[in-house]
Amino acid sequence: MRGGAHNWAERRSGLDRRRSADSSSERLQLFRHDVRQPLGALFVLLAVVETEAALSPEVRQRLRQMQKQTELIADLLDTLAPEAPQVERIALGAFVEDVWAAMRPTTRCRLEVESLAEIEVLAEPVGLRRSVRNLLENAVRAAGDDGSVLLRVRALNGDAVFEVEDSGPGFGELAPQQGLGLVTVRRFAERSGGALTMGTASLGGARVSLWLPLAVPALATVQRDSA
């Protein structure tokens, strides 16, 4: 009798713990949902304000810092998701056009894009967009208003490669928040079965390459560590 009562108490305790965990998870997801909406509105508002030509360099820099902090909060919210991000087949031609269109209004330097529309990858859409935008924002900061940034997307050795180059100053003056951003991109790349490599760009600054497996591998001979 005692054994039966003990087993019943254990089952009841386990059930209570599961109910508590489910309730906590539900509250957490409601919190994510409630915070994301005003956070997204804030990000759009900051982007619109930054397009104002009359802003001083100091104010513009403050706005960019606020945008970065907003993105960091969004990253933290993503870590609260109960399930793993969904991997999808992404056509990079349309993807790159969307990223470019979103960045162009707030970018003062020369921004060029070279992309092969037929390339597709299997990746997390949100993670990929955040990673590519992170690389571009780092390059734009390094290049300055009078500099140049190039985004090249191509297929090499069964991978899709996002190459972001800037005209300077390179990694010697990399800000702490930019270094943290590169760590985030590297984690995304490794989680996706890819890699992140760095080198010197022909434009004179840095070149950062994000490698991701193609949805349909292509034949080539270039290795990840040589591009």
Backbone torsions as a table, in degrees:
resi	resn	phi	psi	omega
1	MET	NA	-43.0	179.8
2	ARG	-62.8	-40.1	179.8
3	GLY	-62.6	-40.6	179.3
4	GLY	-64.8	-41.6	178.6
5	ALA	-64.6	-38.3	179.7
6	HIS	-64.8	-44.1	179.2
7	ASN	-63.4	-40.4	179.1
8	TRP	-62.4	-41.8	179.5
9	ALA	-63.9	-38.5	178.5
10	GLU	-65.2	-43.8	179.4
11	ARG	-63.2	-41.1	-179.9
12	ARG	-64.6	-41.6	179.1
13	SER	-63.9	-42.2	178.8
14	GLY	-64.3	-40.3	178.3
15	LEU	-63.2	-42.3	178.9
16	ASP	-62.7	-39.7	179.6
17	ARG	-65.9	-41.2	179.3
18	ARG	-64.7	-41.3	178.3
19	ARG	-62.8	-40.9	178.9
20	SER	-64.2	-41.9	179.7
21	ALA	-65.5	-42.5	179.2
22	ASP	-62.5	-41.7	179.6
23	SER	-64.1	-42.2	179.5
24	SER	-65.0	-41.2	179.4
25	SER	-63.9	-40.7	179.1
26	GLU	-64.2	-43.0	178.5
27	ARG	-64.1	-37.2	-179.8
28	LEU	-64.9	-42.1	-179.5
29	GLN	-70.6	-34.6	174.2
30	LEU	-63.7	-39.4	177.0
31	PHE	-62.2	-45.9	178.7
32	ARG	-58.1	-45.6	-178.2
33	HIS	-63.6	-44.6	-177.5
34	ASP	-67.2	-35.0	-177.9
35	VAL	-79.3	-34.6	-174.9
36	ARG	-62.9	-37.9	-176.5
37	GLN	-63.0	-54.2	177.5
38	PRO	-66.9	-28.9	178.3
39	LEU	-65.5	-42.9	177.3
40	GLY	-64.2	-40.4	177.9
41	ALA	-63.6	-38.8	178.7
42	LEU	-64.3	-41.9	-179.7
43	PHE	-62.7	-43.9	178.6
44	VAL	-63.5	-42.3	179.7
45	LEU	-61.4	-43.2	178.8
46	LEU	-62.9	-40.1	179.5
47	ALA	-64.7	-39.3	179.5
48	VAL	-67.6	-45.0	-179.4
49	VAL	-61.4	-36.5	-177.2
50	GLU	-66.1	-19.8	179.8
51	THR	-77.5	-9.8	179.6
52	GLU	-65.6	124.2	-175.2
53	ALA	-69.4	-24.5	-174.3
54	ALA	-80.9	-2.4	-177.4
55	LEU	-69.3	140.6	176.4
56	SER	-76.3	158.8	178.0
57	PRO	-56.8	-36.7	-179.7
58	GLU	-65.2	-44.8	179.5
59	VAL	-65.8	-40.3	179.3
60	ARG	-62.1	-40.2	178.5
61	GLN	-64.9	-39.9	177.3
62	ARG	-61.9	-40.9	179.1
63	LEU	-62.5	-41.9	179.4
64	ARG	-65.1	-36.9	176.5
65	GLN	-64.2	-40.1	178.1
66	MET	-65.1	-39.7	177.1
67	GLN	-60.8	-42.4	-179.1
68	LYS	-64.3	-42.4	178.8
69	GLN	-65.1	-36.1	177.0
70	THR	-62.7	-41.7	178.4
71	GLU	-65.4	-38.2	178.9
72	LEU	-63.6	-39.2	177.2
73	ILE	-63.7	-41.2	177.4
74	ALA	-61.7	-39.0	176.9
75	ASP	-61.6	-43.4	179.7
76	LEU	-63.4	-38.6	178.0
77	LEU	-63.1	-36.9	179.4
78	ASP	-64.1	-31.9	180.0
79	THR	-69.4	-14.4	179.8
80	LEU	-88.1	-2.2	-178.8
81	ALA	-65.4	135.7	-177.3
82	PRO	-74.7	-24.1	-177.2
83	GLU	-116.6	159.3	179.0
84	ALA	-69.2	145.4	177.8
85	PRO	-58.2	145.2	-178.3
86	GLN	-81.8	132.0	176.6
87	VAL	-86.7	133.4	-178.6
88	GLU	-130.7	160.8	174.2
89	ARG	-82.2	121.4	-173.7
90	ILE	-120.1	123.2	173.5
91	ALA	-81.1	118.0	-169.8
92	LEU	-76.5	-19.7	177.2
93	GLY	-61.3	-54.6	179.1
94	ALA	-67.1	-36.9	-179.6
95	PHE	-60.7	-48.2	-178.9
96	VAL	-64.4	-38.7	178.0
97	GLU	-60.9	-41.1	179.5
98	ASP	-64.9	-44.2	179.5
99	VAL	-63.2	-44.4	-179.5
100	TRP	-62.1	-45.2	-178.7
101	ALA	-62.5	-35.3	-179.7
102	ALA	-71.7	-32.2	-176.2
103	MET	-89.0	-27.8	-171.1
104	ARG	-57.2	-41.9	-177.3
105	PRO	-62.7	-25.7	-176.8
106	THR	-108.3	10.4	-178.3
107	THR	-110.0	123.3	-177.5
108	ARG	-94.9	-23.8	-179.9
109	CYS	-78.4	173.0	178.2
110	ARG	-75.9	122.7	-177.2
111	LEU	-120.9	114.5	-179.2
112	GLU	-113.2	150.4	-179.3
113	VAL	-132.4	131.2	172.1
114	GLU	-123.4	116.3	-174.4
115	SER	-142.0	146.5	173.4
116	LEU	-99.7	113.6	-172.0
117	ALA	-63.8	-25.7	-173.9
118	GLU	-82.6	-5.1	-178.9
119	ILE	-73.9	135.8	176.3
120	GLU	-132.3	146.2	176.4
121	VAL	-129.4	162.7	170.8
122	LEU	-106.0	111.6	-174.8
123	ALA	-158.3	171.0	174.3
124	GLU	-78.7	117.5	-176.6
125	PRO	-56.6	-45.1	-178.4
126	VAL	-66.5	-44.8	179.7
127	GLY	-63.9	-39.2	179.4
128	LEU	-66.9	-45.5	-179.8
129	ARG	-61.8	-43.9	-179.8
130	ARG	-64.6	-39.1	-177.9
131	SER	-67.8	-47.0	-179.4
132	VAL	-65.7	-41.8	178.3
133	ARG	-63.7	-37.6	178.0
134	ASN	-60.9	-46.4	179.2
135	LEU	-62.6	-41.7	179.9
136	LEU	-66.8	-41.4	179.8
137	GLU	-64.5	-39.9	176.1
138	ASN	-60.5	-43.8	-179.0
139	ALA	-66.2	-39.8	179.2
140	VAL	-63.4	-41.7	177.8
141	ARG	-63.7	-42.0	-178.6
142	ALA	-67.5	-36.3	-177.0
143	ALA	-75.6	-33.0	-176.3
144	GLY	78.7	173.2	-175.8
145	ASP	-61.4	-29.0	-176.6
146	ASP	-99.2	4.7	-175.8
147	GLY	-93.1	-168.3	-178.1
148	SER	-133.6	145.2	176.6
149	VAL	-132.9	136.5	179.3
150	LEU	-124.5	129.6	171.4
151	LEU	-111.5	117.5	179.3
152	ARG	-118.2	129.5	178.2
153	VAL	-120.2	123.8	-177.9
154	ARG	-149.0	170.8	178.9
155	ALA	-104.6	128.6	179.0
156	LEU	-141.3	120.4	171.4
157	ASN	54.3	43.0	178.2
158	GLY	81.8	5.3	179.2
159	ASP	-118.8	154.7	164.4
160	ALA	-94.9	133.7	-177.2
161	VAL	-119.3	123.2	172.9
162	PHE	-98.3	106.2	180.0
163	GLU	-102.3	120.0	178.9
164	VAL	-113.5	119.1	-179.5
165	GLU	-119.7	147.0	176.2
166	ASP	-133.7	166.2	-175.7
167	SER	-88.7	3.9	173.9
168	GLY	136.7	165.7	9.7
169	PRO	-90.8	2.2	-178.1
170	GLY	94.3	-164.5	-173.5
171	PHE	-79.5	-11.0	-177.5
172	GLY	-64.1	-25.4	-178.6
173	GLU	-120.0	34.0	-178.7
174	LEU	-70.4	124.4	180.0
175	ALA	-73.1	154.1	-178.8
176	PRO	-55.9	-41.4	-178.3
177	GLN	-67.6	-28.6	176.6
178	GLN	-70.5	-40.8	177.2
179	GLY	-61.4	-40.2	177.0
180	LEU	-63.3	-38.7	178.0
181	GLY	-62.8	-39.4	178.8
182	LEU	-65.4	-35.2	176.6
183	VAL	-62.4	-41.9	178.7
184	THR	-63.1	-42.7	179.1
185	VAL	-64.7	-41.8	179.3
186	ARG	-61.4	-41.1	178.9
187	ARG	-63.0	-41.7	177.4
188	PHE	-61.4	-45.0	-179.3
189	ALA	-60.0	-47.6	-178.5
190	GLU	-66.2	-37.6	177.9
191	ARG	-64.7	-27.4	-177.7
192	SER	-94.1	4.7	-178.8
193	GLY	82.2	18.4	-178.8
194	GLY	-114.9	-151.0	-177.8
195	ALA	-158.7	165.8	174.8
196	LEU	-127.0	123.7	179.5
197	THR	-123.3	157.5	-176.8
198	MET	-134.5	150.4	178.5
199	GLY	-164.7	-163.7	179.9
200	THR	-101.7	133.6	-177.3
201	ALA	-86.9	154.2	175.3
202	SER	-66.9	-19.8	178.4
203	LEU	-75.9	-13.1	178.2
204	GLY	112.6	-13.7	-179.8
205	GLY	-106.9	-133.7	-177.7
206	ALA	-101.4	154.3	170.9
207	ARG	-125.7	123.2	177.7
208	VAL	-118.2	129.3	-175.9
209	SER	-119.1	123.4	175.8
210	LEU	-100.7	118.3	-178.5
211	TRP	-104.2	130.5	175.9
212	LEU	-136.8	142.6	179.4
213	PRO	-62.0	136.8	175.6
214	LEU	-69.9	149.6	174.0
215	ALA	-64.2	-37.2	173.8
216	VAL	-122.7	103.3	-175.4
217	PRO	-55.1	139.1	177.4
218	ALA	-105.7	154.6	179.9
219	LEU	-88.7	126.2	176.4
220	ALA	-162.0	175.2	-174.5
221	THR	-120.9	0.2	-177.4
222	VAL	-81.3	132.7	179.3
223	GLN	-92.3	158.4	-177.4
224	ARG	-59.6	-38.6	-174.8
225	ASP	-83.5	3.9	-178.9
226	SER	-111.9	0.1	-179.1
227	ALA	-110.0	NA	NA
